Amino acid sequence: MGEKFCSSSRVCVTGGSGYIASSLVKKLLSEGFTVHATLRNLDKWKVDMLKSFEGAETRLKLFEADMLKPDEGLELAIQGCDFVFHVATPMLAPEDKNAAVDAAVEADLNIAKACIRSGTVKRLVYTASATAASPIKLKLTMDDGNGSHEFNDFIDETCWSTTATNILHSIPHGNDFFRDYITAKTLAEKGLLSSFGDSDMEVVTLACGLVGGDTLHPHLPGSLNLILARLTNNVFALNIMNFLEELLAKIPIVHIEDVVNAHIFCLNQASMKGRFLCANGYISITEIATYYHNKYPEFSVRKEHLEGGREYGTKWGSTPLLDKGFKYVHGWETVLDGSVSCAIARNVQLGVVAAENV
């Protein structure tokens, strides 16, 4: 594949109303692309948001499609597209946990198969997660369930999270849903690269860190709730952030604008395939709390958030995206500032005890 894509290309974005996907759709439309966006359901707020974007009247087509159910919506959305951004994350929670993970992974792989069947898709970009890139040294035996373990010196594209249930459950502060999410994202990314990496269609997996900044949504997306946990004192979000640090050594963090730009960067390359981590900050939860404490003293960050955190020596070692020529615009400080501004604009209480559920 030697040609670059141009703004006259037709692209598909799965889960078009999601946090990342909605901003991606807006950006693609602003650059002149024709966009097919899939939605699990045509809720009014989702449709109204997407149709409000400049260019949507003539260059946006919406498709109702449930990735977990065999129907024509997904096939129709992909048909005729040069490029597919698979941003949606299929998850369900039946009583059988293994079935939930298996169904989610199979749904992701089915997207690639639909792209192949289309005969037109030249490149598939999968929005992966940095949670699938744990630098834990798996050769060590997890001890007594308290999460005592060691990390590699660097986190980069060679790191993969374990899908071993006993190890994931030995990491404290997690919950079954989030462990299933990590397992599904890890297996799906590996499956896409191994099963379709040598196909005529190029496959890119873009493993994004925790995404923050602003949002087009009327409410705060889940990732912003996590980023703001040290200000909201949301128990659920605090636990997940603690779990992430025990899984990843520190928190990979990235601004929504950089994530969107990275996706479009993957489209505009003459040839691109393989795994790329996407984050422009790699910081501890104590560093996050300290930044809030110094920058926003009016919110009175709790003392326990500023003391006693673990500090691991693992460094950010990912360079493939930068080596390709991508440039980040925002540092991690801007991510935190943008997230705070977003919360304030939506009247989210900061610096007080919030509800226990995100």
VEXNU-779161 format. One line per 4 residues: number of its first residue (from 1); their letters; for each residue x, y, z of N, C-alpha, C. Coordinates in steps of 0.1 Angstrom, whole numbers. Example, Ala and Ser with C-alpha at 12.3 -4.5 7.8 and 13.67 -1.06 7.14 Angstrom:
1	as	132:-57:78:123:-45:78:132:-33:78; 128:-22:71:137:-11:71:129:0:79
// end
This chain:
1	mgek	8:-12:0:0:0:0:9:12:0; 8:21:-10:17:32:-11:10:45:-11; -3:46:-14:-10:58:-15:-14:63:-1; -15:77:0:-21:82:12:-36:84:10
5	fcss	-43:84:21:-57:87:21:-59:102:19; -70:106:14:-73:120:13:-87:123:19; -90:136:20:-102:140:27:-115:135:19; -113:131:7:-125:125:0:-128:111:3
9	srvc	-120:105:12:-122:91:16:-134:89:24; -140:77:23:-152:74:31:-147:65:43; -150:69:55:-145:62:67:-157:58:76; -155:47:83:-165:43:93:-159:44:107
13	vtgg	-168:48:116:-164:49:130:-174:42:138; -170:31:145:-179:23:153:-181:30:167; -193:29:172:-196:35:185:-195:50:184; -201:56:174:-199:70:170:-203:80:180
17	sgyi	-211:76:190:-215:86:201:-206:86:213; -196:76:213:-188:75:225:-179:87:227; -172:87:239:-163:98:242:-153:101:231; -144:91:228:-134:93:218:-140:94:204
21	assl	-150:85:201:-155:84:188:-163:97:184; -170:103:193:-178:115:189:-168:127:185; -157:128:193:-147:138:189:-140:135:176; -138:122:174:-132:118:161:-141:121:149
25	vkkl	-154:118:151:-164:120:140:-164:135:137; -164:143:147:-164:158:145:-152:163:137; -140:158:141:-128:162:135:-128:157:120; -132:145:118:-132:139:104:-141:147:95
29	lseg	-153:151:100:-162:159:92:-156:173:89; -149:179:99:-143:192:97:-132:192:87; -126:180:85:-115:179:75:-120:174:61; -134:172:60:-139:169:47:-142:155:44
33	ftvh	-140:146:54:-143:132:52:-158:129:52; -162:119:45:-175:113:46:-175:102:56; -184:103:66:-183:94:78:-196:86:79; -193:73:81:-204:63:85:-202:61:100
37	atlr	-211:64:108:-210:61:122:-220:51:127; -216:41:135:-225:31:140:-229:35:154; -242:32:158:-247:35:171:-254:22:176; -253:19:188:-260:7:193:-275:10:193
41	nldk	-278:22:196:-292:26:195:-293:41:191; -304:45:186:-305:59:181:-311:68:191; -306:68:203:-311:77:214:-310:92:209; -320:99:212:-321:113:207:-309:121:210
45	wkvd	-303:121:222:-292:129:225:-279:126:217; -278:113:214:-267:108:206:-268:114:191; -280:112:186:-282:116:172:-281:131:171; -287:138:180:-287:153:180:-273:158:181
49	mlks	-265:152:190:-251:156:191:-243:154:178; -244:143:172:-237:140:160:-242:148:148; -254:150:147:-260:158:136:-257:173:137; -253:177:149:-250:191:151:-236:195:146
53	fega	-228:185:142:-214:188:137:-215:194:123; -206:203:121:-205:210:108:-201:199:97; -209:199:87:-207:189:76:-216:177:77; -222:175:89:-230:163:92:-242:162:82
57	etrl	-248:173:78:-260:172:70:-257:165:57; -245:167:51:-243:161:38:-233:149:38; -225:148:49:-214:138:49:-214:129:61; -225:128:68:-226:119:80:-238:110:78
61	klfe	-235:97:79:-246:88:78:-246:79:90; -257:77:97:-258:70:110:-264:56:107; -258:46:114:-263:32:112:-265:26:126; -277:21:128:-280:14:141:-274:0:140
65	adml	-264:-4:149:-258:-17:148:-253:-21:161; -257:-33:165:-252:-38:178:-241:-49:175; -229:-46:179:-218:-55:176:-219:-69:181; -228:-70:191:-229:-83:198:-241:-91:192
69	kpde	-247:-86:181:-258:-93:175:-256:-93:160; -258:-104:154:-256:-105:139:-268:-98:132; -264:-87:126:-274:-79:118:-267:-72:106; -275:-66:98:-269:-60:86:-263:-46:88
73	glel	-266:-40:100:-262:-26:102:-248:-24:101; -240:-33:107:-225:-32:107:-220:-33:93; -225:-43:86:-220:-46:72:-223:-34:63; -235:-28:65:-239:-17:57:-230:-5:60
77	aiqg	-227:-3:73:-219:9:77:-205:8:71; -199:-4:70:-185:-6:65:-185:-6:50; -196:-10:44:-196:-11:29:-192:2:22; -182:1:13:-178:12:5:-168:21:12
81	cdfv	-164:18:25:-154:26:32:-140:22:29; -131:32:29:-117:29:27:-110:26:40; -116:31:50:-109:31:63:-119:29:74; -116:21:84:-125:18:96:-118:21:109
85	fhva	-124:30:117:-119:32:131:-128:24:140; -123:13:145:-131:5:155:-129:10:169; -137:19:173:-135:26:186:-144:20:197; -156:15:193:-165:9:203:-159:-3:210
89	tpml	-163:-4:223:-159:-15:231:-171:-24:235; -172:-35:229:-184:-44:232:-182:-51:245; -191:-49:254:-191:-56:267:-205:-60:271; -206:-72:277:-218:-76:282:-215:-84:295
93	aped	-225:-85:304:-222:-91:317:-232:-102:320; -231:-114:313:-240:-125:316:-235:-132:329; -242:-141:334:-237:-148:346:-224:-155:344; -222:-160:332:-210:-167:328:-199:-156:324
97	knaa	-190:-153:333:-180:-143:330:-171:-146:318; -168:-159:316:-160:-163:304:-167:-160:291; -180:-162:292:-189:-160:280:-189:-145:276; -189:-136:287:-188:-122:284:-176:-118:277
101	vdaa	-164:-122:282:-152:-119:276:-151:-125:262; -155:-137:260:-154:-144:247:-163:-137:237; -175:-133:241:-184:-126:232:-178:-112:228; -172:-105:237:-166:-92:234:-154:-93:224
105	vead	-146:-103:227:-134:-105:218:-139:-109:204; -149:-119:203:-154:-123:190:-160:-111:183; -167:-102:190:-173:-91:183:-162:-82:177; -151:-80:184:-140:-72:178:-134:-79:166
109	lnia	-132:-92:166:-126:-99:155:-136:-99:143; -149:-99:146:-159:-99:135:-159:-86:128; -155:-75:134:-153:-62:127:-143:-63:116; -131:-69:120:-121:-71:110:-126:-80:98
113	kaci	-133:-91:102:-138:-99:91:-148:-92:82; -156:-83:88:-165:-75:80:-157:-66:71; -146:-60:76:-138:-52:67:-132:-59:55; -127:-71:58:-122:-80:47:-133:-83:37
117	rsgt	-145:-86:42:-156:-89:33:-160:-78:24; -158:-65:29:-162:-54:22:-155:-52:8; -142:-57:8:-134:-56:-4:-129:-42:-6; -132:-32:2:-128:-18:0:-119:-13:11
121	vkrl	-120:-18:23:-113:-13:35:-98:-16:33; -90:-6:33:-75:-7:32:-68:-8:45; -74:-1:55:-67:-1:68:-78:0:79; -76:-8:90:-84:-9:102:-76:-4:114
125	vyta	-81:7:120:-75:12:132:-83:8:144; -78:0:153:-85:-5:165:-81:4:177; -90:10:184:-88:18:196:-86:8:207; -73:5:210:-70:-4:221:-68:4:234
129	sata	-63:-3:244:-62:3:257:-48:0:263; -42:10:269:-29:8:276:-30:-1:287; -42:-4:292:-44:-14:302:-40:-28:298; -38:-30:284:-34:-43:279:-18:-43:278
133	aspi	-12:-33:283:3:-32:282:10:-32:296; 6:-41:305:12:-41:318:27:-45:318; 35:-37:325:49:-41:326:53:-50:338; 43:-56:343:45:-65:354:54:-77:350
137	klkl	64:-80:358:73:-92:355:65:-105:359; 60:-111:349:51:-123:352:59:-135:356; 72:-135:355:80:-146:359:80:-147:374; 76:-136:381:76:-136:396:62:-142:400
141	tmdd	62:-148:411:50:-154:416:43:-144:425; 31:-141:422:23:-132:430:21:-138:444; 24:-131:454:25:-138:467:12:-141:474; 6:-133:482:-5:-137:491:-18:-130:487
145	gngs	-18:-125:475:-30:-117:471:-30:-103:474; -19:-98:479:-18:-84:483:-12:-75:471; -9:-82:460:-5:-74:448:10:-71:449; 18:-78:457:32:-75:457:39:-81:445
149	hefn	45:-72:436:51:-77:424:61:-66:419; 69:-70:409:79:-61:404:75:-58:389; 81:-47:385:78:-42:371:91:-42:363; 89:-43:350:100:-41:341:105:-26:342
153	dfid	117:-23:337:122:-10:337:114:0:329; 108:-5:318:101:3:308:88:-3:305; 78:6:301:66:1:295:66:6:281; 64:-4:272:64:-1:257:56:-11:250
157	etcw	57:-12:237:48:-20:229:51:-35:231; 62:-39:237:65:-53:240:57:-58:252; 52:-49:260:45:-53:272:30:-57:269; 26:-68:276:13:-73:274:7:-77:288
161	stta	-5:-73:291:-11:-77:303:-14:-91:304; -13:-97:315:-17:-111:317:-32:-113:316; -37:-124:311:-51:-127:312:-53:-138:322; -43:-141:329:-45:-152:340:-53:-146:351
165	tnil	-64:-153:354:-74:-148:364:-67:-147:377; -59:-157:381:-54:-157:395:-44:-144:397; -37:-141:386:-28:-129:388:-36:-116:388; -46:-115:379:-54:-103:379:-62:-101:392
169	hsip	-66:-112:398:-73:-111:411:-64:-109:422; -51:-111:421:-42:-108:431:-38:-93:432; -41:-86:422:-39:-71:422:-50:-65:430; -47:-57:440:-58:-52:448:-66:-40:442
173	hgnd	-77:-38:447:-86:-26:444:-94:-28:431; -92:-39:424:-100:-41:412:-114:-46:414; -121:-48:403:-134:-54:404:-136:-63:392; -145:-72:392:-147:-82:381:-149:-76:368
177	ffrd	-157:-66:367:-160:-59:354:-148:-54:348; -140:-47:356:-127:-40:350:-117:-51:347; -116:-62:355:-107:-73:351:-112:-79:338; -125:-81:336:-130:-86:323:-127:-77:312
181	yita	-128:-64:314:-125:-54:304:-110:-55:299; -101:-56:309:-87:-57:306:-84:-70:298; -90:-81:302:-88:-94:296:-93:-93:281; -105:-88:279:-111:-87:266:-103:-78:257
185	ktla	-98:-66:262:-91:-57:254:-77:-63:250; -71:-71:259:-58:-77:256:-60:-88:246; -70:-97:248:-72:-108:239:-76:-103:225; -84:-93:224:-89:-87:212:-77:-81:204
189	ekgl	-69:-73:211:-58:-67:204:-48:-77:199; -45:-87:207:-36:-98:203:-42:-105:191; -55:-108:191:-62:-115:181:-62:-108:168; -64:-95:168:-64:-87:156:-51:-87:149
193	lssf	-40:-85:157:-27:-85:152:-22:-98:147; -25:-109:154:-21:-122:149:-29:-128:138; -42:-125:138:-51:-131:128:-51:-123:115; -49:-110:116:-51:-101:104:-38:-93:101
197	gdsd	-28:-95:109:-16:-87:107:-9:-89:93; -11:-100:87:-5:-103:74:-15:-103:63; -26:-98:65:-36:-97:55:-34:-85:46; -41:-85:34:-39:-73:25:-44:-60:32
201	mevv	-53:-61:41:-58:-50:49:-48:-47:60; -43:-35:62:-34:-32:72:-42:-30:85; -36:-35:96:-43:-34:109:-33:-26:119; -39:-15:125:-32:-7:135:-39:-8:148
205	tlac	-32:-11:159:-38:-11:172:-32:1:179; -41:10:184:-36:23:190:-40:22:205; -31:18:213:-34:15:228:-33:28:235; -44:34:238:-45:47:244:-44:47:259
209	glvg	-38:57:265:-37:58:279:-51:64:284; -52:67:297:-64:73:303:-66:87:296; -78:88:290:-81:100:282:-88:110:290; -83:123:289:-90:134:296:-90:146:288
213	gdtl	-94:157:294:-96:170:287:-111:173:287; -115:179:276:-130:182:275:-137:171:269; -150:172:268:-159:162:261:-171:169:255; -176:163:244:-188:168:238:-200:163:245
217	hphl	-199:154:254:-210:148:261:-216:158:271; -229:156:275:-235:164:285:-230:160:299; -225:148:300:-220:142:313:-205:139:312; -199:136:323:-185:132:323:-183:118:319
221	pgsl	-175:115:309:-172:101:306:-165:94:317; -164:81:317:-158:73:328:-144:77:330; -136:79:319:-122:82:321:-119:95:328; -128:105:326:-126:117:333:-130:116:348
225	nlil	-139:107:351:-142:104:365:-130:98:372; -123:90:365:-111:84:371:-100:95:373; -98:103:363:-87:113:364:-90:123:375; -103:125:378:-107:135:388:-109:129:402
229	arlt	-106:116:403:-109:108:415:-103:115:428; -91:121:427:-85:127:438:-91:140:442; -101:145:434:-108:157:437:-122:154:441; -128:143:435:-142:140:439:-143:130:450
233	nnvf	-132:123:453:-132:113:464:-142:102:461; -145:100:448:-154:89:444:-148:76:447; -154:68:456:-147:55:461:-145:46:449; -154:44:440:-153:35:429:-141:39:420
237	alni	-141:52:417:-130:57:408:-116:57:415; -116:60:428:-103:59:436:-98:45:435; -106:35:437:-102:21:437:-96:17:423; -103:21:412:-99:18:399:-85:24:396
241	mnfl	-83:37:400:-70:43:398:-59:36:406; -62:32:418:-53:24:426:-49:11:419; -59:4:413:-57:-8:406:-49:-6:394; -52:5:386:-44:8:374:-29:10:377
245	eell	-26:17:388:-12:19:392:-6:6:396; -13:-3:402:-7:-16:405:-5:-25:393; -13:-22:383:-12:-30:370:-1:-24:361; 0:-10:360:8:-4:350:20:4:356
249	akip	22:3:369:33:10:376:30:25:378; 25:31:368:20:45:368:8:46:359; 3:58:358:-9:60:349:-5:67:336; -7:59:325:-5:66:312:-17:75:309
253	ivhi	-14:87:305:-25:97:304:-23:105:291; -34:109:285:-33:115:272:-46:124:270; -44:135:263:-55:145:260:-64:140:249; -77:142:249:-86:138:239:-82:143:226
257	edvv	-77:155:225:-74:161:212:-62:153:206; -52:149:214:-41:141:209:-45:127:205; -55:122:212:-60:108:208:-67:109:194; -75:119:192:-82:121:179:-72:123:168
261	nahi	-62:132:171:-52:135:161:-44:122:158; -41:114:168:-34:102:166:-41:92:157; -54:91:159:-63:83:150:-62:87:135; -63:100:133:-63:105:120:-49:104:114
265	fcln	-39:106:122:-25:104:118:-24:90:112; -30:80:119:-29:66:114:-36:64:100; -45:73:98:-52:72:85:-43:78:74; -36:89:77:-29:97:67:-16:91:63
269	qasm	-11:81:69:2:75:65:0:66:53; 11:67:44:10:59:32:9:44:35; 16:40:46:15:26:50:17:26:66; 9:18:73:11:18:87:3:6:92
273	kgrf	10:-2:101:4:-14:107:12:-17:120; 5:-25:128:12:-29:141:6:-22:153; 14:-24:164:9:-19:177:16:-5:181; 8:4:186:14:17:190:7:21:203
277	lcan	15:25:213:10:31:225:8:45:223; -2:51:229:-6:65:228:-8:72:241; 2:79:246:1:86:258:12:96:259; 10:108:265:20:118:266:23:122:281
281	gyis	20:113:290:22:114:304:22:101:310; 31:99:320:31:86:327:35:89:341; 24:91:350:26:97:363:19:89:374; 23:90:386:17:83:397:5:90:402
285	itei	-4:83:409:-16:89:414:-12:99:425; -1:98:432:3:108:441:7:121:434; 14:119:422:17:131:414:5:138:410; -6:131:406:-18:137:402:-24:145:414
289	atyy	-25:139:426:-30:145:437:-22:158:441; -9:157:440:0:168:443:-2:180:434; -4:176:421:-7:187:411:-20:194:415; -30:187:417:-43:193:421:-42:201:434
293	hnky	-34:196:443:-32:203:456:-26:217:454; -16:217:445:-8:229:443:-15:239:433; -22:233:423:-29:242:413:-43:246:417; -50:238:425:-63:241:429:-65:239:444
297	pefs	-59:248:452:-60:247:467:-74:248:472; -82:255:464:-96:257:469:-104:244:470; -99:233:464:-106:220:464:-102:211:476; -91:215:483:-87:208:495:-85:193:493
301	vrke	-75:189:485:-72:175:483:-69:169:497; -75:157:499:-73:150:511:-58:147:514; -55:147:526:-41:144:530:-36:130:526; -45:121:527:-41:107:524:-38:105:509
305	hleg	-43:114:501:-40:113:487:-26:118:484; -21:126:493:-7:132:491:4:124:497; 0:115:505:11:107:513:9:92:511; 20:85:512:20:71:513:18:63:500
309	grey	18:70:488:17:63:476:29:56:472; 28:46:464:40:38:459:46:46:447; 59:46:447:66:52:435:74:41:429; 70:37:417:77:26:410:87:33:400
313	gtkw	98:26:397:108:32:388:106:30:373; 95:24:369:93:21:355:91:34:347; 98:34:336:98:46:327:89:44:315; 84:54:308:77:53:296:87:51:285
317	gstp	86:40:277:96:37:267:91:36:253; 78:40:251:72:38:238:76:50:229; 81:46:217:85:56:207:80:54:193; 74:42:189:70:40:175:61:50:169
321	lldk	51:56:177:42:66:171:50:79:168; 59:83:177:68:94:175:77:92:164; 83:80:163:92:76:152:85:78:138; 72:76:138:64:77:125:62:92:122
325	gfky	65:101:132:63:115:129:52:122:136; 45:114:145:34:120:153:39:130:163; 32:141:166:36:150:176:24:153:185; 27:151:198:16:155:208:16:170:210
329	vhgw	4:175:212:2:189:215:1:192:230; -5:183:237:-8:185:251:1:176:261; 6:182:271:12:175:282:2:170:292; 7:162:302:-3:157:312:-9:168:320
333	etvl	-2:179:323:-8:189:331:-21:195:324; -20:196:310:-32:201:303:-43:192:304; -40:179:304:-51:169:306:-58:171:319; -50:172:330:-56:174:343:-64:187:343
337	dgsv	-58:198:338:-65:211:338:-78:211:330; -77:205:318:-89:204:310:-100:196:317; -96:185:324:-106:177:330:-113:184:342; -105:192:349:-111:200:360:-121:211:354
341	scai	-117:217:343:-125:227:337:-138:221:332; -137:209:326:-149:202:321:-158:199:333; -153:194:344:-161:191:356:-168:203:361; -161:214:362:-167:227:367:-178:231:358
345	arnv	-176:230:345:-186:235:336:-199:226:337; -198:214:342:-209:205:343:-214:204:358; -209:214:366:-214:215:380:-211:202:388; -200:195:385:-195:184:393:-189:189:406
349	qlgv	-193:183:417:-187:188:430:-173:183:431; -164:192:434:-150:188:436:-145:192:450; -137:183:455:-132:186:469:-141:183:480; -151:175:477:-161:170:487:-163:156:484
353	vaae	-170:149:494:-173:135:492:-184:133:482; -181:126:471:-191:124:461:-197:111:462; -207:108:453:-213:95:454:-203:84:451; -207:72:456:-197:61:455:-197:54:442
357	nv	-206:58:433:-206:52:420:-204:62:409; -196:58:399:-193:67:388:-206:69:380
// end
